[in-house]
Amino acid sequence: MNKEEIKSAIRELITDIAEDMDIDESSITDEASFIEDMGLDSMALLEVLATMEKKFGVSIPESEFPNITSINKCVATVEKYLAQKS
């Protein structure tokens, strides 16, 4: 899976959550902060992380969670753990 495929899957996930939480989709950009810019709460972030782990077949340590603050950082984290897996 390449970087653009990973980014597309994560963006789709964030968009689905944003719809459920009534968040303006225009706030969803690659660099936007999940909390400050998009208004996601901690439960939504946990859903994002759990879904990412399942979708990409990786295990992300909880120590990484505070660093995963945007779509681009999600992509970098998934790439890192996919590379370790192979």
C-alpha positions as CSV (number, residue, x, y, z in Angstrom):
1,M,0.0,0.0,0.0
2,N,1.5,3.3,-1.0
3,K,1.4,6.7,0.8
4,E,-1.5,8.1,-1.3
5,E,-3.6,4.9,-0.7
6,I,-3.0,5.2,3.0
7,K,-3.8,8.9,3.0
8,S,-7.0,8.3,1.1
9,A,-8.1,5.6,3.5
10,I,-7.4,7.8,6.6
11,R,-9.1,10.8,5.0
12,E,-12.2,8.7,4.3
13,L,-12.2,7.5,7.9
14,I,-11.9,11.0,9.3
15,T,-14.7,12.2,6.9
16,D,-17.0,9.4,8.1
17,I,-16.4,10.4,11.8
18,A,-16.8,14.1,11.0
19,E,-20.2,13.4,9.5
20,D,-21.3,11.5,12.6
21,M,-20.1,14.4,14.8
22,D,-21.5,17.1,12.6
23,I,-18.1,18.6,11.9
24,D,-17.6,20.8,8.8
25,E,-15.8,18.7,6.2
26,S,-14.0,21.8,4.9
27,S,-11.9,21.7,8.1
28,I,-10.5,18.3,7.1
29,T,-7.1,18.9,5.6
30,D,-3.9,16.9,5.7
31,E,-2.2,19.3,8.1
32,A,-5.3,20.2,10.2
33,S,-5.1,19.2,13.9
34,F,-7.7,16.6,14.8
35,I,-8.6,18.4,18.0
36,E,-7.9,22.1,17.5
37,D,-8.9,22.5,13.8
38,M,-11.4,19.7,13.3
39,G,-12.9,19.5,16.7
40,L,-12.6,15.7,17.2
41,D,-12.9,14.5,20.8
42,S,-10.7,11.9,22.5
43,M,-13.3,9.1,21.8
44,A,-13.3,10.0,18.1
45,L,-9.5,9.9,18.1
46,L,-9.4,6.4,19.7
47,E,-11.9,5.3,17.1
48,V,-9.5,6.6,14.4
49,L,-6.5,4.8,15.9
50,A,-8.3,1.5,16.4
51,T,-9.7,1.6,12.9
52,M,-6.3,2.4,11.5
53,E,-4.7,-0.5,13.3
54,K,-7.4,-2.9,12.0
55,K,-7.5,-1.6,8.4
56,F,-3.7,-1.6,8.0
57,G,-3.0,-4.6,10.1
58,V,-0.5,-2.8,12.4
59,S,-0.2,-2.4,16.1
60,I,0.5,1.2,17.2
61,P,1.8,1.6,20.8
62,E,-0.2,3.9,23.0
63,S,3.0,6.0,23.5
64,E,2.6,7.1,19.8
65,F,-1.0,8.3,20.3
66,P,-0.1,11.9,21.5
67,N,2.0,12.4,18.3
68,I,-0.8,11.4,15.9
69,T,-2.5,14.8,15.5
70,S,-3.2,15.2,11.8
71,I,-3.9,13.1,8.7
72,N,-0.2,13.5,7.6
73,K,1.0,12.3,11.0
74,C,-1.4,9.3,10.7
75,V,0.1,8.4,7.4
76,A,3.6,8.7,8.7
77,T,2.8,6.5,11.6
78,V,1.1,3.8,9.5
79,E,4.0,3.8,7.1
80,K,6.4,3.4,10.0
81,Y,4.6,0.4,11.4
82,L,3.9,-1.2,8.0
83,A,7.7,-1.0,7.2
84,Q,8.5,-2.7,10.6
85,K,6.0,-5.4,9.8
86,S,7.5,-6.4,6.4
